[in-house]
Amino acid sequence: MEGLTLQVAKTKTKYLRALKAAFPHTIPIFAGFWFLGLTYGIYMNASGFSFWYPMLMSLTIFAGSVEFVAVNMLLGSFNPLQALAMTLMLNARHLFYGISMLDKYKGTGWKKIYLIFGMCDESFSINYTANIPKDVDNGWFMFFVTLLNHFYWFSGATLGGIFGSFIHFNTEGLDFVMTAMFVVIYMEQWFKDKRHASALLGLGISLLCLIAFGADNFIIPAMIAILGVLTLLKKPMEKGGETE
């Protein structure tokens, strides 16, 4: 009995340690997700949907851009092929995220299923680059990062849907909070790394693709180009001490 109690105590300690290590990394995400989630819930309410829609969609889809686009799809004619094509175009970048996380997700057990489902841009950024303390389980750290980010979006969208009819203000430009959040994440990684070849390559390639393909079509070509260039330069960067 004492052995079982001790084992339970150790397990709880492991969970709490991982949660405490993960939470500070998600604070900037909370600011972005919660306010944008509120905007999404208010938008759904203004479009004539009950709060059940943003609540369930944020819980089961968890893809902010797709959820915003889905509002017009739900209001329009039934066209599943268009919905599929739009979803693939908006979230194709997650294919590259998944390739990058193959090694990190090894050995995470049943948590891998939720980690794959909940891997958004922000969770990927944290889980891929965070320096996880040695006394913290990597799998549980990534799990709590993903869970917290999911909860931020879910709670914001739900509250926005519930109280949307009582809130009347101009929300134009509020989605810029997501851009600001990515800038903060980028700057944190910039100051953490001693060398900046990867960051500069990413910016340069993205700018070239933006010029070549335009603002609406540059993301996928940029991701492919960045993946290819960094793969080719991986060994020279490692020899030069580049941290990723």
BAKOLGU-297667 format. One line per 8 residues: for each residue x, y, z of C-alpha. Coordinates in steps of 0.25 Angstrom, whole numbers, m for minus. Example, Ala and Ser with C-alpha at 12.3 -4.5 7.8 and 13.67 -1.06 7.14 Angstrom:
2
49/m18/31 | 55/m4/29;
! end
This chain:
244
0/0/0 | 11/10/3 | 18/6/m10 | 6/9/m17 | 4/23/m10 | 18/26/m13 | 17/23/m28 | 4/32/m29;
12/43/m22 | 23/42/m31 | 14/42/m43 | 7/54/m38 | 20/61/m36 | 24/58/m50 | 11/64/m56 | 12/76/m48;
27/78/m51 | 24/77/m66 | 12/87/m65 | 20/97/m57 | 31/96/m68 | 21/97/m79 | 12/108/m74 | 22/120/m75;
25/117/m90 | 10/118/m93 | 7/132/m87 | 10/139/m100 | 1/129/m107 | m10/132/m97 | m10/147/m100 | m12/144/m115;
m21/132/m114 | m31/137/m104 | m33/150/m111 | m34/145/m125 | m43/133/m119 | m52/144/m113 | m53/151/m127 | m56/137/m134;
m67/134/m124 | m73/148/m126 | m72/147/m141 | m79/134/m140 | m90/140/m132 | m91/152/m141 | m93/142/m152 | m105/136/m146;
m99/124/m139 | m101/119/m125 | m89/118/m116 | m90/103/m117 | m83/105/m131 | m71/112/m127 | m70/104/m115 | m70/90/m122;
m62/95/m134 | m51/101/m125 | m51/88/m117 | m51/78/m129 | m44/86/m141 | m34/94/m134 | m30/102/m146 | m32/116/m145;
m31/121/m159 | m40/109/m164 | m50/112/m153 | m51/126/m158 | m53/122/m172 | m63/111/m168 | m73/122/m164 | m75/126/m179;
m75/111/m183 | m86/108/m173 | m94/120/m178 | m92/116/m193 | m96/105/m201 | m92/91/m197 | m79/88/m204 | m70/78/m197;
m59/77/m208 | m57/92/m207 | m56/91/m192 | m46/80/m193 | m38/88/m203 | m38/100/m195 | m34/93/m182 | m22/86/m189;
m17/100/m195 | m18/107/m181 | m12/96/m173 | m2/89/m183 | 9/95/m175 | 6/85/m164 | 12/74/m172 | 26/81/m171;
23/83/m156 | 20/68/m155 | 33/64/m162 | 41/72/m152 | 35/66/m140 | 36/52/m144 | 48/49/m134 | 43/58/m123;
30/50/m123 | 36/37/m121 | 34/30/m108 | 22/38/m104 | 12/27/m104 | m3/30/m105 | 1/45/m103 | 6/45/m118;
m9/44/m123 | m13/57/m116 | 1/64/m119 | m2/61/m134 | m16/66/m133 | m13/79/m125 | 0/83/m133 | m3/97/m137;
8/108/m141 | 10/112/m127 | 11/99/m120 | 21/94/m131 | 29/107/m129 | 30/104/m114 | 32/89/m114 | 42/89/m125;
51/100/m119 | 49/100/m104 | 60/96/m95 | 53/86/m86 | 59/84/m72 | 66/71/m70 | 57/67/m58 | 44/69/m67;
38/58/m76 | 39/63/m90 | 26/56/m94 | 18/62/m83 | 24/76/m85 | 20/76/m100 | 6/70/m96 | 4/81/m86;
8/92/m96 | m2/86/m106 | m13/85/m96 | m11/99/m90 | m11/105/m104 | m23/97/m108 | m30/102/m95 | m27/116/m98;
m33/116/m111 | m45/107/m107 | m49/116/m95 | m47/129/m103 | m56/124/m114 | m67/119/m104 | m67/132/m96 | m68/140/m109;
m80/132/m114 | m87/133/m101 | m85/148/m98 | m84/152/m113 | m98/157/m113 | m95/167/m101 | m82/172/m107 | m83/183/m117;
m69/189/m122 | m61/190/m135 | m52/177/m135 | m45/182/m148 | m30/179/m147 | m31/171/m134 | m25/159/m142 | m12/166/m142;
m10/161/m128 | m6/148/m135 | 5/155/m144 | 10/162/m131 | 11/148/m124 | 19/142/m135 | 29/154/m135 | 31/152/m120;
33/137/m122 | 43/140/m133 | 51/150/m125 | 52/141/m113 | 58/130/m121 | 67/141/m128 | 73/145/m114 | 74/131/m109;
83/126/m121 | 97/131/m123 | 97/129/m138 | 85/134/m147 | 88/127/m160 | 75/119/m159 | 66/131/m156 | 72/140/m167;
71/129/m177 | 56/127/m173 | 54/142/m174 | 61/143/m187 | 54/131/m194 | 41/136/m189 | 43/150/m195 | 47/144/m208;
35/135/m209 | 26/146/m205 | 31/155/m217 | 30/143/m226 | 17/137/m222 | 9/148/m215 | 3/149/m202 | m7/139/m204;
1/128/m209 | 15/129/m203 | 14/121/m191 | 15/106/m196 | 26/110/m206 | 34/117/m195 | 32/105/m186 | 37/95/m197;
49/104/m200 | 53/106/m185 | 52/91/m183 | 61/88/m195 | 71/99/m192 | 72/95/m177 | 73/81/m180 | 85/83/m190;
92/92/m180 | 89/84/m168 | 103/78/m167 | 111/91/m169 | 102/98/m159 | 105/87/m149 | 120/88/m151 | 119/103/m149;
112/102/m136 | 98/106/m141 | 87/103/m131 | 73/100/m135;
! end
